[in-house]
Structures are given as C-alpha cells and as structure tokens.
Amino acid sequence: MNENILGIVAGVLTSASMIPQLIKVLKEKNVEDISLIMLLVLITGVSLWVWYGIIKDEWPIILSNAFSVAVNLSLLVCYMIFKKS
C-alpha cells in the first residue's frame, strides 16, 4: 500500500472518531459530559500537526488533521452554544 494512502486512511479514521460525539451533541443539545480542557488541548494538538504537515509538505498529515480541526472546532462551537450557564 502506498504510504500516502496509508497516512490518509489512518488520519481520516482518527479524525472521524469525534464525528459520533458531534452528532450526539447536535441531536441532544447537551454538552455536560464534554471536557472543555480536553477539547482545547485536542484542537491545539491537531492544529500543531497541521502546521508540522505544512512545514514538512506532507499532505496526508495536513488533510487529516485539518479535517480533525474542523470537526473539533464544530464541537467547541456546540459546547459554547449549548453550555448551561
């Protein structure tokens, strides 16, 4: 298997792991069980991976982690919208 394809598949599967959580939050409009600190650390980490991928010109790293940033930022927006004061 081509190493770029392997990297993209691994990255997409890892990044897609948060999609069920996002769907659940959107359906239930409940974010009580989500850790804001975990979400912020995760967004920071995957953003740094995107930056690393850009420096190294590695498209599998860039694309998979950019997708993860988008999913997790969506979850952060939901957190801010649905968080009970």
N, C-alpha and C positions, 0 to 999 in steps of 0.2 A: 504494500500500500504506500502511496506517495506520502511523504512526511507532512506536506502542507495539508493534504486531505485529512490525515490523522489529527493534526493540530486543530483544524477547523471543526471536525466532528467532536473531538474532546471538549473544545471550548464552547460549542453550541450546547452540548448536553449539560455541561457545568452551569452555563449561563441560564439555561432554560429551567434549571432546578427551582428558581424562585417564581416562575410563572404560576404554578398552582397556588402559592401563597397570595400572589397578586389577585388572582381570580376569586379566591375565598374572601379576601378583604373587600373587593368590589361588590360581591354578592351580599355579604353580611354587613358591610359598612361598620366593621368592628376591627380596631387595631390594638385592643388592650393587651393581647398576648405577644405583640411585636416589641422587641427591644430597640429603642431608638439608637442607643450606643452601638449595637451590633450593626444596624443598618448604616450608620455613618462610617464606621470602620470599614465595612464591606465596600461601600461606594468609594471611599478613599483608596482602598487597596486595588480595586479593579480600574480606577482612574489612573493610578500609577502604572498598572500593567499596560494600559493603552499608551501612555507616554513612553514606556520602555519599548513597546512594539514599534512606535514611530521612530524612536532613536535607532533601533536595530533594523528598521524597514521589514518587519515580519508581519505580513498581512493576516495570518491566522490569529496571532496574538491581538492585533488591532481590532479586527472584526468581532471576534468572540467577546472580548472584554468591553468593546463599545456597546454591544448588544446587552451585556450584563449591566453596564452603567445605566442604560436606558430603562431596563426593567426595574432596577433598584431605585432609580430616581422616581419612577412612577409609583413605586411602593412608598417612597418618602413623601411624595405629594399626597397620596391617600392617607398616610399617617397624619399629616398636618390637617387635612380636611376633616377626617373622622375622629380625631382625638377628642376625647371628652374633657372639657375644661375643669 
